[in-house]
Structures are given as C-alpha cells and as structure tokens.
Amino acid sequence: MTSLKSYCYVAALIATKACAASAPARPPAHQAYVWHHVKIVAGGFIPGIAFSPCKPGLMYCRTDMGGIYRWSAVRRRWIPLTDWVGQKDWTYLGGESIAPDPVDPNRVYAAVGMYTGPNMPDGAILRSTNQGRTWRITPMPFRMGGNNDGRSIGERLDVDPADHAVLYFGSRLNGLWRSADFGTRWKQVTTFPVKGAQPGGAGIGFIVFDSRSAALNQPSKSIYVGVAQVGRGLYHSSDGGHTWKRITGQPDNLLPQHAFLASNGMLYVTLANGVGPNGITGGGVWKYNTHTGDWSDITPLKAGDNGIAPCGFAGLAVDPRNPDLLVVSTLDRWNPGDDVFRSTNGGKTWNGMREHAVMDATLTPYLKWGNPRPAFGWWTGCVAMNPFNSDEVLYGTGATIWGTTHAQRAGTGKSIPFTVWANGIEETAVICLLSPPDGAHLLSGLGDIGGFQHNDFTRSPLHGMSSNPIFNNTTGLDVAWQHPSLVVRVGTGKPGHSGAISTDGGTKWMPFAGEPTNMRGGGTVAISASGSAIIWSAFRTVPSVSFDSGATWANCTGLPQGAVPAADRVDGNTFYALNRSTGEVYVSHDDGRSFALAGTVGVPGGKLVVSFGAAGNLWIAARAAGLFHSTDAGRTFQKLPGVDKAISVACGRAAPGAVVPAIYVVGTVDGIGGVFRSDDDGNTWVRISDRAHRYGNCGEALAADPRIFGQVYLGTNGRGIPFGTIAKTQ
C-alpha cells in the first residue's frame, strides 16, 4: 500500500521535473553561508612552529596536511590562513616550510605542497604582506613534500635578516633556490653542490644566515645550508652563495635536522640517523664554533650503540638574548617517551622536562587515549622558544601542540605545567560522517584518532574518542533510522575488535561479540531502519549479515565481494548494495539475507546514499559521471542534468514548505565547483560555498542534518569538519 507521504513525494517529483524540462539552464545562484568548525582541537602532526623575531606575540605554525596558521595572542587561538585552497590546488595545504620576516612583522612566507610523488602537482611559495590574511602565489617548477617523510626538518625557507628582500629555499628534489625580490621570482643556486634528489627524499633541510657578515645594506655573505643525507650534512658559503664548502669535522654517521646560529657565533645542530618522523634509532646534538671551526658533542642523553644516543634529536630553539640558553627535543624515543631538554650553559649540562611535566588536556580530552593522563608526546619534531620570553616553550607532536610558560623550572624538581596550545587547529582526515534523526547531531569517523560523538560543536568532546574499542581509523558508521539510539561503527584496530554497537546514540559502545570469517577490520557497515539486521562489508570479502547485534554472522547471498551496503530509511526490511566496480545496484527485501540485481548507473566508483524522504529513494554520486537518482528502489536511475561532477551527496531536512528533503552535493554544477544545495530534488541548485572556505581536497565524506534545514557537515582531508549554516541575513 502506498503511503500518503510517498504519494505526495512522487507527485512533487513529477511536477518539479516537468518545470525543469521547460526552464532554460543557468548557472547556480549563490546563497551566503556561515562556516564554522566542529571543535575537536585535533592538531595532527605539527612539524613546524615559528615565532616572529621582531614582534612580540606573533607566531605561525605549519601542519603536514592542514595548511598554515597564525597565532592570535588576544583570542588565544590559531587562525587558519589557507582555507581558500580548493580542489584544484589541494596540495597547497601541505605545509613544507614557514618563514616570518625578521624585519617586517607584516610579511610572512610559506612553502606549500603535499607530496613529491611523480603524479603530484608542483608546489608554490606563498607570500603575504598582511600576516597571511591574503596571499600572492609564486608557482615553483618542482614538487614539495609537506606530508612526506622528513617533514619536521627545517626550516627550509628563510629570510635574510641583513636584506629581507632575499630569501633562500631548500627543495627536496631540485637543489637550492634564491629570490632577491621578496619571493616573487626564484632562481636555482647552480653553484650549490647538491642539485637533485637525494637518498631519503628530504633534500635540503634548512638555511641559516649569519647577518653579522653583511656589509651595510647588503645581503649576508655567510650562509649555512643543511642537507638531510648522511655523509653530506652541513655546507657553508662565505661569499653570499657564489661558492660552497662542506664543513669538516661534523659527524658523518648522522644527518642534520635543525640548526640555529647563536649570537656568540655558536651554530647548534640537532641530528638523527634518519629523516623521520619514524624509523630513527640514533642521533645527537652538536655545536660548531664558527670562529675556530671546532665541533663539540653536547648530546643530552648518554651514548648508545655506535657512540650515538638511542634516539634522534630534532627540535631546536636558542634564546636570541642568551646564546647559552637552548632547548632541544628527542625524536622517536619510544621508551620511555620523547622529551624536551633545556640547557643554560651551552649544552654542558641538560635538564629534561618530561619527568616533572604536568600535562593538562582539558582543552582536548581525547589526548588521554583512554589513560588517566596524556603522554608527553611522540613525533616531537619541532620546538620553539618565545624570543621575548625564554620561559615560554612550545613543541609540536604527532597529535597537538604542548606549551609551558615555566620552562625555567627544568632541573629544579618543581612541576612544569604544560597545556594544549592547539586551539583553533583542526587537522584530521575525515573518513565518514553521520547525522542521526535524534540524539547527537553528528557522529564522526576519522583517521588516526578514531572518531567522536559530537554533542557540543564548540568544545572538544568531553568523553574523548569513541571507545570500547578505540579504533585507529573509523571507516563506517550507520544508525537505525526508526530507532536512532541504535548506532554501529566499524574500523581498524586490534584484531577481533573492529566493530561495535551502541544503544544510546553513540555515548557508550560494546564490541561486536563476533566478526565475520576472514574479517580484518575496516570496511563499511549498515543497520536496517528497524535495527533488526546489520550488514558489514570490507574489501575482497563477501558482505555478511548479523541478526543478533553482531554476535554471529552469515554471508549475504547474491552479492559480490566488497559491495557497499546501505539501509532503506523508511522500509525496515530493505537493504541496498552498490558494486563500485561496475555501478550495479542490488536490493534485499528480507533483512539482507539475500540480494538480487535491481539496476545499474552504468559507471564505476560511485557512492550510494539512501534518502529518508520515501522508501526506495536512492542517490548515487558518481564523481566525473555526475549525480544519479532513483525513486524505484534502484531499478532505474535518472542522471541529473547540470551536475557535471559529484564527489559526494547527502540528504537533509526539507526547506520550509518543501515536500522533499534538501539534497547537498560536493562537486561541479554547470561548470562551477563547490558545495551545492537543492531544495527541489536537484532541479535547481544554489552554491553555498565561497572562495574563502574551500578546504582543499574535501567532500569525500558529507552529511546533512535531518533536523536543521540548511546545516551541512563537510569532511575534509586535513581541515577537520567544517559545517555550514545559512547566514542570518538570508
């Protein structure tokens, strides 16, 4: 029997399609949206933090895949500076290096580019005269690796303090480069002996200027350059880059990570036996007397095998007012954990901060990872000291930024308070999103940090990550639409603990009591609208169904391996499944026990979404093939005109007075890329994204709120979860 709701839906569909057929095509209008972030305070890997040496309170940080940020001392938060990066130039969210101008506090530069693989786009130098509020772009003729190994080495982009129109950049694959016009134009320094790719892939890691060597109104003559390769290491030019020599006496069994030239002429260098951030088993800290040419080993930890410390050293900062005061960080010291060491006598003696550190993760509860206290950190690739207050020390880890204003307590036996300094940074890779019809408005599935139940978008979830079990990556989420307290999730974690069910909307979880045969975790999951059946599918496995909340599983008949399941939101016994290899859609009317071929969109690689507006209402975002719609449970599909590309699709609450749910698409409509909404089943569209909020390679995950018209949640690959709401002026 056809319900009144379904009848009205079909009638509205026929009417709108008829109107669309007679209407001329036109570009989508734009509707103003306000874009916020679902707050997690997930810093991700922070490979670089840079204080301005000429303006108190000003500093920048770079992330490996989430762009560049500026610290607001007034708001005590980081301000994103690269959210304008879009799909076309997504690689610019890889922060290869950051360089505040040492003379003009309004100038800042960034080298951007995410990967150096052969099919990756080239990187660029960004330059700003207003602290990153706007940028000018100089495309570079080579690739950069903000998310490659060795990404915490640096800084490979630097400004000459003696003549701040001069910049040097050390590339990974193409040698040393120089600009004499504030970063606008660049030329390769052909005299530098390292010009191509080097083993390890990190290339030239840092540049250090000795501005004392400059004549009046001239660039520095003395320049130090570090090559991140064992056996090459540190080079020096005494004639402004015309000639170069490798410095003798340096440790040949290690490669340099960071360097800093102190005011007394001591060049401090941290070293490791690999580029990192993983795989390092040895390292050291050395200093080079630029006056005498003598080297000294000042490594904080006792030597291990081969005469080197049993971990790497990476982060380095020196007080510009006191050349004997410095801090360094370990890298890959897994037992007992990374540390930050402080010396007040030029490295003769050191005091670690970890032993007496008191870590306050109130801002980011997930950092406890289910433990009573958060760890001091791992992948500690960078450390920074406030040049105007040496007691203020920050360091970046694989998950966040920690900071203290009491570094002077190191060695006193007093506790050293550390707090999270990552407020405003949202660097996560979003895998899946779910907005249920009741309870929390959003559940997230993320890479590296599992996922969350989001009850309050203005603060990091108080309960931390979804636990019991904690996943490394949550790859699938679903809700029983008619009983939204029932939620399921799957992901990667410990073997045999890759799926879980919640009976309270995702607050508390219980692991599935069993798993399908040959299941290795990950995949996708669907739960029927009635909550009676769960289907779990993973790559190269036949989807399995459970009727006892995940205790026992049986293969679904009629489905190919890896088919992606989805539950009908109205009919509690119906499931669908998409064969992404072929575009074929299968249907089951017996709670997922058996499936039969329903129809096909004829193109591979799509994403299937089931609308809650009526039974049998399906949408498939088929990327370059566009957007497809079915109202007969997948038997037939109509390709929507005007939608040139559909990366993802989602259904949300209907517009006031509308019969059908609002439809959201990330893709291209009538030749224009962005995020779009349709209130009439795709007959007309409005663009709701803007040039300032494009978030790079976004949209692989997408959800729309079924309770709030106009609210949409956007999954990004590095910028967390932005969510948009209609501007109040609309």
N, C-alpha and C positions, 0 to 999 in steps of 0.2 A: 504494500500500500504506500502510495506516495504521500509524504507529509506536506502540510501547507507551506512549511519553511522551504522545502525543496522545490515545490511548485513556483513559489514567488521568486526563488533564486533563478530557475530556468527561464521564467518569463522576463525577468530583468536582463538576463544574459541575451536573450533573443532581441530585445528592444535596443540594447546598447550596441550590439553587433550591427543591427540594421542602420543605426545612426552613424556608426563608424564607417560603413561602406560608402555613404554618400558624402562624408566630410573630407575635405582636402587634407593631405598630410602637411604637418607643420612641426617645426622644432618644439621640443617640450618647454613649457614655461618654467620659471624658477620660483620656488617658494622658500622664503627665508626660514632657516632653521638655526637653533642654538645647539652647539655641540659641546658636550661635557665628556668626562671620563668616569667610568665605573672604577672607583678607587680601590686599588689593591696595594699601591706603593710597592710595586714589583720592579726593582731596579734592573734585574737581569745582570749580565756581566758588564761592569763598569771598567773599561780598560784605560781611561784617562781622565784626570781632574787637573784643571789649570787655573790657578789664581792669577788675577791681573797684578803685575808688579808695580803698577802706577796708580791704582785706585782702590782704596780700602773697601772691602765688602763685595767686590766684583770677582766672580769666578765662573768658569764654564766646565762642563763635563761632556764627554762623548760616550755613546753606547755602541755596541758592536752591530746592532741591527734596529735600533730605535731612534736614531738621529742625535741631534745636538741640543744641549740645554744651557740656559744661563740662570745662575742663582739670583733670587731676589731676597736680599737681606731683610727687607721690610716685611715681606709676606712669608719668609722662612720656607720657601719652596722653590723648586726648579721650574723655569718657564720654557716650554718647548719652542724651538726655533726653526724646525724643519717639517712641520705638519703640512706645509704647502706641497711637499713632494708627492707626486701622483703615481699612477700605474706605469706611465711611460718611463719615468726616471726613478723608479723604486729603489734602485741600487744606491741612491744618494742618502738613504737612511743608514748606511754603513759608515760609522764614524772612524775614518782612518787616522785622523790627527786633528788637533785643535790648537790654535795659537793666538792668544790675546796679544795685541800690540803693546810693546813695553813702553811706548812713549805716549801714544794717543789712546785713552781709555775707551773711546767710542769705536775704534777699529778692532775687528776680530776676523780671523781666517779659519777655515776648516777644509780639510781634505776629505772627500767623501767618495765612497764606492765600496760595495759589499764583498764582492768575490773576484778572484783573479782567474777563474776557470776560462777555458778557451771560447766558450759561447757567451760569456758575460759581457755586458756593455762597459765602456770606458768610464773612468771616474772623472772627478772635477774638483777644482778649487773654488770654494765659496768665499766671497769677501764682502764685508759689511762695514759701513761707517756709522752705524747706529746700534751697536751691541747686538746685532743679529735680528733686529726687528724686520729688516728686509735684507736681501742678499742680491749680489750680482754673481753670475756664474761664468767661470772660465773652464770650458771642457778641456780635459787633458787627453793626450793621444795614447793612453795606456790604462790598464785596469788597476784598481785598488782593492784592498782586502780587509775592510773593516771588520768582517766576521770570519776571516781566515786565521789559521794558527799564527802566533806571534803578534796578535792584535794589541796586547798591552805593552809592547815595546814602543819606546818613543821619547820625546815627541819628534816625529819625522818631518814635521812642518814647523819652521821657526822664523822669527823676525829679527833682523839685525838691530840691536839697540843703538848702535852708532849711527845708522842710517836706516830708519824704519820703512823706507821705500823698498829696501832689499829683503827678499825672502828666499829661503832655500827649502827644497822639498826632496826627501829621500824616498824614492819609489821602491817597490818590491821587485819589479821586473825590468826596469828601464833606467837604472842609474840615478845620478844626482841632477837636480834641476834648479834653476835660479831665475828669479824675477827681479827687475830693478824698477818696477812701476806699480808698487803696491799690489802685486799679484795679478795684474791684468794680463800680461804676456809672460811666457816662460820659454827658456831655452835650456837644453841639456848642457851640463858642465862636462864637456868632452874630455877634459884633462883628468877627470877623476878616474882612477883605475878600475873601478867596478861599474860596469855598464849594463849587464844583463841579469837574467835570473840566476839566483844562487841556490845551492842546496838548502833545504829548509823553507824556502819560499818567502822569507821575511825581508830580504834585500837590505836596503839601507834603513837603519832603525832610528837614528837621531842625528841632530845637528846642534852644536854648541858654539856660540860666538864668544870671542874674547874682545869685548868692546874697548878694553884698555889699549889695544893695539892699533886703534884707528887714529888717523890724522884728523885734524879739525874738519868737520862737515864731510867726512869720507867714511865709506864702509869699513867694517872690521877687516884687518889683514889676517888675523889669527883665527882659524876656524877648525873645529874638531868634528869629525863625522864618524859614526859608529856603523859598522857593517855586521849584521846579525848572522855571522858564519864563523864557526871555529876555524882558526888559522888566518883569519883576516882581521876582524876586530876594529881597532881604532886607527884612524888616519888623521893627519894634520896638514894644514896649509898655512904658511906664514906670509903669503903674498896675495891674499884675497881670492884664493881659489885657482890661481894660474898653475901652480904645481902642488903635488901632494906626496907625502911620505907616510908609510906605515910606521907607527910608533914602536920602537923596540922595547923589549923588557916586559911587555904585557903578557898575561897568562895565555898561552897558546891552546890550552885544552878547554877553554870556555869562550862564550860569545857575549858581547855586551847587550844589556837590556835598557838601562837608563844611564845618563851622565849629567853631572851638574858642576859647573865651574864656580868655586867659592871665591870670595873677594880677595883672599890671600894667594890666589894662584893655584890652589889645590883642585885638581879635577877628580871628583869622586865618580866611581863607576860600579854599578851592580852587574853581576854576571851569572850565567847559567850554562848548563851543557845542552840546552835545547831552547827552542823559541817559545815553547809554552802555548797555551796555558796548561796543557797536560804533558806528561812524559818526561818531566825534568827530575833528575836524580842527584844533581850536584850543582854547586855554584859558589859564589864568593862575593866579597866587597873589597875593592882595591881603591887606592888613591894614587894619583900621578902628580908629582911636583913639576909644574910646567916651567919652573925656573931652573931646576937642576936635571930634569929628565929621569929622576928616580921614582920607582914604583914601591908601594908598601901594601902588604896584605893585611887588611883590617877587618876580616870576616868575623861577624859576631859569634857564630857557633864554632865549636871545635871541629877540626877536620875529620872527615870520614875516609872512605876509600879513595885512593889515588891522591890523597892530600887535599881534597876539597870537601866542603860542607855537604852533608847528606840531603841537601835540598837546593833549589835555586834561590837567587835573590833578584828582585825586580824593581819594586817601587823605591824611589829615592827623592828626598827633598832636603835642602840646606837652607838655613836661616841666612838671608842676604846681609843681615847686620852682624852676624856672628859666624864666621867661617868654620868654627869648630863644633857647631850645633847642627846635627843632622839626624834624619830618621830613614830607615830602610825597611822593606818588607820582604819576607820569605815568599817563595812560590813553590807550590807542590810539596809542602811539608805536611804530609797527611797524618803523621803520628808524632807528637800529639796534636798538631794542627798549625796552620800558619800563624806568624807572629809579626809584630812591628817592633823593631829595635830602635832605641834612641841613644845617642852619644853626645856628650857635652865637651869632649876633648879630642875631636877629630878622628874618632874611631879607635882610640887606645883602649877604651872600655865601653861596654854596652849594657843597656838595661831593657829587657823585654817588657812589653805592656800586657801581653796576654794573661799572665799568671794572676795579676791583680785587677783585671778588667771586670767591670760590672756592666753587662750588656742589657740595655733597656729596649725591648722590641715592642713597646706599647703601640707605636705607630704602625707596625707591621707584624701582627701576631703570628702569621704563617711561618716566620723565620725560626720558630721553635721546632718545626717539623715533628710535632708530637712529643718533644722532650721538655723537661722542666725549664731549661734555659737555652737560649740560642747559642750557636757556635760563634767563635771569634771571627771566623771567615775561612774561605778557601778561594783558590784562584786570585790571590791578593796581588794583582799585577801592577797596581799603582798606589802611591801615597802622596799626599800633598800637605804642605805646611803653609799656613797663612803668613805671608811675608811681613805683615804688620803686627802679628801676634803669634809668636812661635809656640805658644801653649795650645794653639788650635791646630789639630792634626786630623786629617780625613784620609780614609783609604777605601778603595773600591774592591769589591769581591765578585764572586760569581752570581750573587743574588741582590746586592744592595750597596749602599754607601754607609759606612760607620764613621762617626766623628766624636772627638772629645775636645774640650777646652781646658783640659787638665793634664796635658802631656808632661808637664814638669813634675808630676808625681811619680813618673817612672823611676824605679830604683829606690824609692823612699819607703816601700812597704805599704803605702796608703792605697786605697782602692782608686781605680781610674774609671770614672763613669763614661760609657760610650752610649750614644743614642743613634737612631737611624736618621741619616741626613738625605734620604731619597724622596722626600715628599714632593710630589709633582711628576716624578718619573714613573711611567707605566710602560715597561718594556717586557712584553710577554708575547709569545706566539700562540694565537688563539686557534684551537682546532675545531671546537664545536660550541654552540650556544643554544640554550633552551629557555623560552619564556612561557611558563605554565599558565593555565587559566585561573589558578588560585595559589595562595601561598606566596613565597618569594617571587618577585617579578623576574628574576634572572638566575639561572644556573650556568656555570661556565666549565668548559673542558679545555685545559691549557697544556702547553708543552713545558716540561721540566718541573713545574710546580703543581701538577695535578689538576686542580680546579676548585671552585668555590660555590657556596650558596650566598647570593648577594641580597641581603635584606635592606641594607642601607648603602646607597651608592656613594655616600660622602665619606665613608671610612673603610679601611681595610677590614674584611670580615673578622669579627671577634673570635670565632671558633677556628680561625686559620683554614687550612686546606681541608677539603672533604677527606675524611679519614675512615679507617676500618673497612678496607685498607686505604693507605695513601698510594696513589699512582704517581709514577713519573710523568706519564702523559695520559690524559683522559681523551679517548678517541671517539666515544659515543655516549649520547645522553638521550633519554626519552621519558615521557610522562604518560600515564594512563589518563586520557583526556576527560573521561567521565568520572574518574576518581583521582584527582590530581595530587593527593597525598602520596600516591604510589609513583616512585621515580626509580629509574635504573641507570646505571652507568657502567662502562667497560673501558679498559685501558691497559697500559703496560706497567708492570710492577713485579712483585715476586711471583715465581711460577705457582700456579694454582690459586692465585689471589688477584684475578684480573677482572672480576665482575662483582657488582654489589647492588643491593636493593635498599630503598628507604621507604618507610611507611608514614613519614611525617614531612614529606615535601623536600627532603634533602638535608635536614638538620642532622639526623643520625643515620648511620648506614650499617648494614650487615653484609658480609661477603656472601656471594652465592655459595650454597653448600656443596655444589658440584660444578663441573665445567664440561663442555662437550669434548669428545675424543679428539685428540690432536690439536686442541686449542692452545695457542702460545701467547694469548693476550692480544689486546688491541682490537681492531675491527669496529663494527657498528652494531647498534642494538635498537630494538623496537619493542614496545609493550602495547598490547591491544588497548583500545579505549576503555574496555570493561575491566582491564587489569588481569584477565584470566590467563594470558599467554605472553611469553617473552621469546623473541627471536634474536639470536646472536649470530653474526656473520663476520668472518675475517678472510683476509686474502688467502686464496688457494685452499679454502675449506668450504665444505657444503654447509649452508646455514642450518642451525639447529634450533629447535623449539623446546621450551620448558613450560609445564603447566603447574609446577609446584614451587614457584618463586626462585627457580634456579637450582633446585636440588638435583634433579635428573634432567637429561637432555636426550632428544631423538632427532635424527636428521629430518629436515623438511623434504618431502618428495617433490620432484618436478622442478627443482631449482638448480642452476649451475653454480659452480664454486664462486665464492666472492660476491654473489648477488647482494645488493644493499636493500635491507628491508625497511618498510615504513608502515605504520598502522593507520587505518582509516580513523578519523577523529569522531565520526558520527556512528558508524556501524561497528559495534563492539566485537564482531566475529571476523572482520575482514582485515587482511594484510595485503600489501603490495610489495614487490621487489623489483629493482632495476638492475639489469645486466649492463654495467657501464661499458663493457667491451663492445656491445652490439646496439645498445639503445632499446632492447626489448624489455617490456614491462609484463610482469607476472602478477596474478591475483589469486588469493586464497579466501574462501568463504567458510572455512572450517577451523578457524583459530590458528592457522599456519601449519596445519598438518600436511596439507598437500596444496600444490600450486599448479596453475595452468597458464599458458601464454595468453595474455589479453590483447596486446597490440605492441606497436613499436613507434618510436620517433625517428628511427632510421639513421641516427648518428650516435657515435660513441661518446663517452666521457661526461654524461650529464649528472645532475643532482636532482633527486626526486623529493618533492615536498607535498604533503597532503594538507589540503585546506580544511579548516573546521567549519566552513560555511555550509557545506552539504555533503552527503555521502557520495563517494565516488569522484570527488573533485581533486584532480591532480595537476601539479605544475612541475615542469622539468626545465631547469636552467642548463642549456646545452652549450655553454661557452660560445665559441665562434659561430655556432649554428643558430643561436638565438634562444628564444623562450617559447615553450610549448605548453598547451593547456588541454586537459581532458575533463569532460563532465560525465563520462560514462564508464568510470572505473578503469580507464586505460585502454578501452577498445579502440578509440580513435583519438587523435591529437590534432589540434589546430596550432599552426605556427603563427605567433602574433606578429603582425606587420609593424615595422618601425623599430623593433628591438633587434639591433644588429649583433649584439653580444650580451650574453647573460652568464656572469660568473656564479651568481647565486640568487635565490629567490626566497621570500618569506611572506607569510600571511599575518596580518594584524587586525586590530579592532576596526570595524567599519567606520567610515566617516559619518557624521551626524546626518541622518535621513537616508543613508545608503542601505541597500539590502545585502550587498556582497562585502566580504572582508577587503580591507585595503591590501594591496599587493606591493611589495618592495623588491627592487632589483638592483644589484650592483653590476654594471656593465656599460653598454653603449646604446643609446636611443637616438635614432635619427642623426647618427654621426657624432653625437656628443657623449663623452664619457662621464661617469659619476654614479651617484646613488639616486634612485628614482622611486616615486610612489605613484600608484594608480588607484583611484577610488571607484573605478568602473570596469574592473576585470581586464585591464590592460588596453582599453580602447584609447584612452588619453593618459599622458604621463606628466608629472611635474618633477623637475630636478630639485633635489633637496640638499645636495652637497654644494660646496663653494670652493673657490680657489685657495682659501686659507686652510681648509680642512679636507685633505685628500688622503693622508695617512699611508702613502706608498702602496705596497702590494697588499691591498685589503680586500675583504669581501669573500674570502674562501669560507668563512663562517658568517652567518647572518641570521638574526632573529627579530621578530616584531612583536610588540606587546599586544596580547589579545584583550587587554583590559583598558589600555590607554591609547586612544586614537592618535596616530602620528608619531608614536615613540618607537624608535628602531635601534637595534643594537648591532654594532658593526665589529666583526672580528678582523684583527689586523695581524700582520706578521712582524711584530716588533713594537707596536704602539698601543698594546693593550686592547681595551674595549671602549671605544668611543660610543656614546649614544646621543641620538639627535631627538630634539623636541621642536614642535612648531613654535616659531618666535611669537611672543605675546602680541606683537603689533598686527599679526595676521588675523 
